[in-house]
């Protein structure tokens, strides 16, 4: 695909995101995806043979975008339905919005850097080369760009603020030393390359063990979708399915999407 994409032909038809009686939700409550809310997997990967914990999502996060999408369609990658789910959930929030003006760069953090299986891979490896976070010879095994991948990032002349968005606590909680250090290194490199641009983080609060926080997890992820849809004049995906989903949302909204970093993944 080209490095930068503009307007998309996806149109939002009204009320596609409504529960459809013939959509069968598998009884897969025992399939709990690390106890984590997995919106990207629900929209991009879900089919009736390889479920990603549909029932678990509906029971745990009944008002989430994932649950709305699961109830509305049997299809995966049905972006018209998904965009209508966003429209319905955030109907009130869309009033009085300022025009999008930010560059938002999504970092896939958490388990892809700090998982137990990767404990012997030092941070310097992630900073210096593409490291496969799981076995395989596919681009989807590579989530974390090395620092060199950011060298070619084009910052529009009018841009003044770049937001690094991600969840360094994803699945690993506070055992996330490499995720935090990686994010800090990316920020420092971007500040060095683009001194006139203010670089900030958009991270969730550190986790606790409360049920309330488990419930809030979906709201935070859904809010990230809405944030990109309404605030990201330019969106830059990196690795992983959630980055792809955010890119689809940004593109369908008419924002610029810069795939240059994602396209550097091995086997892309």
Long-range contacts (C-beta under 8 A, 24 or more apart in sequence): 1-259, 1-263, 2-259, 3-258, 3-259, 3-260, 3-263, 4-154, 4-256, 4-257, 4-258, 4-259, 4-260, 5-251, 5-256, 5-257, 5-259, 6-251, 6-254, 6-256, 6-257, 7-251, 7-254, 8-248, 8-251, 8-252, 8-254, 10-79, 10-80, 10-83, 10-248, 10-251, 10-252, 11-80, 12-80, 12-83, 12-84, 12-87, 12-252, 13-80, 13-84, 14-84, 15-84, 15-88, 16-72, 16-73, 16-80, 16-81, 16-84, 17-68, 17-69, 17-72, 17-81, 17-82, 17-84, 17-85, 17-87, 17-88, 18-72, 19-71, 19-72, 20-71, 20-72, 20-73, 20-74, 23-70, 23-71, 23-72, 23-73, 23-74, 24-48, 24-74, 25-54, 25-55, 25-58, 25-70, 25-71, 26-51, 26-54, 26-55, 27-55, 28-53, 28-54, 28-55, 28-56, 29-55, 29-56, 29-59, 31-55, 31-56, 32-56, 34-111, 34-171, 35-214, 36-170, 36-171, 36-217, 37-61, 37-64, 37-66, 37-217, 37-218, 37-221, 38-66, 39-64, 39-65, 39-66, 39-218, 39-221, 39-222, 39-225, 39-242, 39-245, 40-240, 40-241, 40-242, 40-243, 40-244, 40-245, 41-241, 42-66, 42-69, 42-70, 43-69, 43-76, 43-77, 43-78, 43-79, 43-82, 43-245, 44-76, 44-77, 44-241, 44-244, 44-245, 45-76, 45-241, 46-70, 46-76, 47-76, 48-74, 60-214, 60-215, 60-218, 61-215, 61-217, 61-218, 63-89, 63-218, 64-218, 64-219, 64-221, 64-222, 65-89, 65-218, 65-221, 65-222, 65-225, 66-218, 79-248, 79-249, 79-252, 82-248, 82-249, 83-249, 83-252, 86-225, 86-226, 86-229, 86-249, 89-222, 89-226, 90-226, 93-226, 94-230, 97-230, 99-233, 100-230, 100-231, 100-232, 100-233, 100-255, 101-159, 101-160, 101-161, 101-231, 101-233, 102-159, 102-161, 102-162, 102-163, 102-231, 102-232, 102-233, 102-234, 103-155, 103-156, 103-159, 103-161, 103-162, 103-163, 103-197, 103-232, 103-233, 103-234, 103-235, 103-236, 104-162, 104-163, 104-165, 104-202, 104-227, 104-228, 104-231, 104-232, 104-234, 104-235, 104-236, 105-153, 105-162, 105-163, 105-164, 105-165, 105-235, 105-236, 105-238, 105-261, 106-165, 106-166, 106-228, 106-235, 106-236, 106-237, 106-238, 106-242, 106-243, 106-246, 107-164, 107-165, 107-166, 107-182, 107-183, 107-186, 107-238, 108-143, 108-144, 108-166, 108-238, 108-239, 108-240, 108-242, 108-243, 109-166, 109-167, 109-168, 109-170, 109-176, 109-179, 109-182, 109-183, 110-166, 110-167, 110-168, 110-169, 110-170, 110-171, 110-172, 110-176, 110-179, 111-170, 111-171, 111-172, 112-143, 112-144, 112-239, 112-240, 113-144, 113-176, 113-178, 113-179, 113-182, 114-172, 114-175, 114-176, 114-177, 114-178, 114-179, 115-171, 115-172, 123-178, 123-181, 123-182, 123-185, 126-178, 126-182, 127-182, 127-185, 130-264, 130-265, 130-266, 132-266, 137-267, 138-267, 139-265, 139-266, 139-267, 139-268, 140-239, 140-241, 142-239, 142-265, 142-266, 142-267, 143-238, 143-239, 143-240, 144-182, 144-238, 144-239, 145-238, 145-239, 145-261, 145-264, 145-265, 147-185, 147-186, 147-189, 149-261, 149-264, 150-186, 150-189, 150-190, 150-193, 150-261, 151-193, 152-260, 153-190, 153-193, 153-236, 153-258, 153-260, 153-261, 154-258, 154-260, 155-194, 155-197, 156-233, 156-234, 156-256, 159-197, 159-233, 159-234, 160-196, 160-197, 160-198, 161-197, 161-198, 161-200, 162-190, 162-194, 162-197, 162-198, 162-199, 162-200, 163-199, 163-200, 163-201, 163-202, 163-231, 163-232, 164-190, 164-199, 164-200, 164-201, 164-202, 165-201, 165-202, 165-203, 165-224, 165-227, 165-228, 166-202, 166-203, 167-203, 167-204, 167-220, 167-221, 168-203, 169-203, 169-204, 169-206, 169-207, 173-207, 174-206, 174-207, 202-227, 225-249, 228-255, 229-253, 234-258, 236-260, 236-261, 237-261, 237-262, 238-262, 239-265
